[in-house]
Amino acid sequence: NTMDRNIADIDLKVISDEFTGTVMPSESWDAFPVLATTSNGGQKEYFEVKLTRNDGVEDGEYEIQLKLYNGRDESMVFKTVDLGSAAAVTEVPEAALVTLDADIQRAEWADAVLVTDLHEYVRTNRYFCNATAEDQPRFRLQADSDTLYVAASFQGGDDATEDVGVIHLAGTIDDEPISIALDRIAKEIRCYRGETRDEDLDSEVSVAFSEDGKSAECSIPLSMLDLDDEQASILANFSRRMNVDDEESTSYWQGNANSRFSPVVYGELAM
């Protein structure tokens, strides 16, 4: 729970015509049904879900949804997830011949995965909500067996005194992520581990910025993530941190501004 207040009663329900679901909170969730915020010491909690196929249902593909809702008022839904969509993995294409010159050419990046549509966590009246960021970055991804290649382009931010696009990577949901920060104004790169940004990493990340700082290309050695030998996917998130008129704002791809350093919300990239 990375919201600004505790959730007093949270529950989970299986929605399916073909399967019956049994849902139980984990044995370690002592405060269930309360889900405390991380700022109040709340931790990751989980439900155990058992799916039993109903009589007469044949093998096949079926829609199964999980609904996270207010246990006191089922009409108040936090999120509904389709299992098929949630299990989907983004396939990162094999890299073509990439030249790190910050000149993002279609011939080089035409087949790359495009990451955009970042959001901000903003106050609306009494509460906070996710809103589409006005100034959007675009991250394009491709990889080979050793390296993740990223092309970043930045829209807006003309009045920013600080403008940093950040690539967050982790091997598993339990790892402390590494972050590769592309400072487009200073035309500098910084690599660090964890949310505090205190631990700088020695790395072999290579980067090139365009003259106007609006685009960059970089190569990130996958060896930075300490992956298992047979591991074929990683977890990733992307954010942008800007300072305009001494007001800092952050937009993010997955999760929210408080959870962007938690790999449990990251997207999975198969390479």
N, C-alpha and C positions, 0 to 999 in steps of 0.2 A: 504494500500500500504506500504509494508515493504521493498521495493527495495531501491536503492541508489539515485533515482531521481523521480521527479513527472512524472505522465503519463498525457500527454497533451490532449488526446482525447480517452476516453474509452466508449465502448457501449456493449450492450447485445442483443443477437438474439435467438429466439426459432427455433429449427430445428425439424420438425415433419411433416409426411405426413398426419396424421389423425387430428391434432389440429392446429388451428390458434392462434398465440400468439400476445398479445399486451404488449409492454414493455415500462414502464415509469420510469424515475429516481424519487426517493422519493422527496417530497416537501421540505424536509430539506437540500437537496443536492444543496446548493447555487452555488457552483463552477462548477457544471456539464457543460461540460464533463471532466473537469480536476479532477484528483484524486491525491491529494498531499500525499507525504510520511509522515509517522508518525513523522519522525524527523523534518519536517517542519510544524508540527501542524495538519496534516491530521487526520481525524477521520474515523470510520467505516461508510461506505455509502452503500446504497442498492437500488435495482431496485424493482419496483412492476410489477409482471407478471400476466397477466390474460390469461388463456387457454380456448379456445372455441372449442368444438368438432365439426368437420366438418359434414355437412349433410350426412346421410347414414352410418355413422360410428357407429358400434354396440359396446355394452359393451365388454371389454376385456383388455388385457395388451398390451400396445403399447410403442414403444421407443420414448422418448422425450428427446432432448438434449438442453442444454443452452450453447451458445458460447459467451465467453467474448473476445472481439477483439478491435483492434485499429480502432476507428471510421473513420479515414482518409484513412486507408488501410486495408480492411477486410481480406486480406491474412495474416496479422500479428495477430495471435491468441494467447492470453494469456493463455486461458484454455477452454476446452470443457468438460462439465460435463453431464453424463447420470443421469437423475433424479432417476431412479431405483437404480443405484449403490450408488448415493449420499445419498439416504434415508436409505441405508442398515445400520443395527446396528449389532455390534459384540456381540454375545451371550457369556457371561462368564459362564463357567460351574460351577455347585455346587461343593464346595470344598470337597475333600476326607479328610482323616485324615492326616493333614499336621503337620510334626514335624520340628520346626525351628532349624535346625542343619547345614545349608549350604551344606548339602549333597543332591543334587538334584536327587532324585531317580525317575526312570520311573514310578514305581508303584504309586507314589504320584502325578506326574505331567503329566502323559500320555495324559489326556484329556484336559489339560489346553490350553488356547489361547496363541499362540506364537506371540510376537511382535519383529520384527527385521527389517533389511533393512533401517537403519538410514542413513541420508545424511548430507553433509556439504555444507555450502555456501562459495564458493571459487572464487577467481578472475581468469578469463580466458581472457588473453589479456586485453582489455579495460573494460570488463564487469564482473559481478558476475553471477554465476550459481550454481545450485544444482548438487552435485556429490556424488556418493555412498561413504560412509566413509570406509576407509581402515580397521580400527579397529572397528569391530562390537560388540555391546553388544546384549544379548538376554534376553528378559523379558517374563516370563510365568505367566499367570494370572488365578486365580480361586477365588471364593467368596462364602460366605454364607450370611445370612440376615444381619449380623452385621459387616462383616470384608471382606476386599479385601486382598488376599494373593498374593505375588509377589516373584518369584524366578528370580534372576538376575545372568547372567554369562557374563564374559568379555573376549573377544578375543583381543590379542595384548596388546599394552600399556606397554610393558616390560621396556621401557626407561623413562616412565612418572614419574615426580616428584609429580604430582597431577592427580588423575583419579577418577572422581565422576560420578556415574550413578544417574539420577534424574527422579523421578516419579512425574509428574504434574497432579493434580486432581482438578476438579471444579464440582459444582452441576449444574450450568447453564452457558450459554455463557456470562452472565453479571456479574458473580462472579469473584472476584479476586482469582486466583488459589492458592492452597497450594502446596508446593513442599517437597518431601521427598528425601533427598540427601544421597546416599550411597557412602561414601568415602572408596574405597576398599584398599587404601594404608594405611591410618590411622586406618582403621577398625572402623570408627565412623559413626554415623547417625546424620543428622541435619534436622529439620523440620522448614520451614519458609513460610511466605505468601508474594506474590508479587514478582516483578522482582528485586527489590533492595537487596533482601536477608537480610534486616535489622531486620525484625520482627520475632524473634524466637518464635516458638509455643511450649507450653507445650502439650505433646501428650503421648499417650500410645502405640505408634508404637514400636513393638518388632522386633529385627533383630539379625541374626547370620551370621558371616562371616567365610568362610573357612580359613584354616591356611595360604594359599598362597594368600588370598584376591581375588581370581579369581571368586568366586561365593558367593552369599548371598541369604538368604531367610528372608522375613519380613511379618508381618501382620499389616494392617493399618485399624484402626477402622473407619467405615463410618460416625460415629458421628462427625468426624472432619469437615465434609462438610456441616453440618446444612441442611440436605435434608428434603424435605417435607415427611410427613408420608407415602404417597402412591407412592413416587417416586421410579421408578424401574430401573433407569439408571443414569449413571454419565458420565462426559466427562474426557478424559485422554490424556496425551501426555508423551513422554519419550525423554530424551536427555542424552548426555554424554559429560562431560567437561574434557579435558585433557591438561596438560602442559608438553611439551617435549622441552628440550633445551631453556627454557624460552619463548616459543611460545605457547600461549593458542589457542586451537581449540575446537569447539563445533559441535557435530552432533545431529540430531534431527529426530524424527519420522514423525511428521506432521508440516506443515508450514515451517518456516526457522529460522535461528538463531535470527532474530529480532522479530519473532512472536510466539515463543514457550511459552510465558507467556500469550498469548491471547486465551481464551477458544473457540473463534469462529472458530479456525482451528483444534480443538481437535477431536479425534475420540470418538464415543459414545459407551459406554459399558453397555449392558443390563444384569442385574443380578437377 
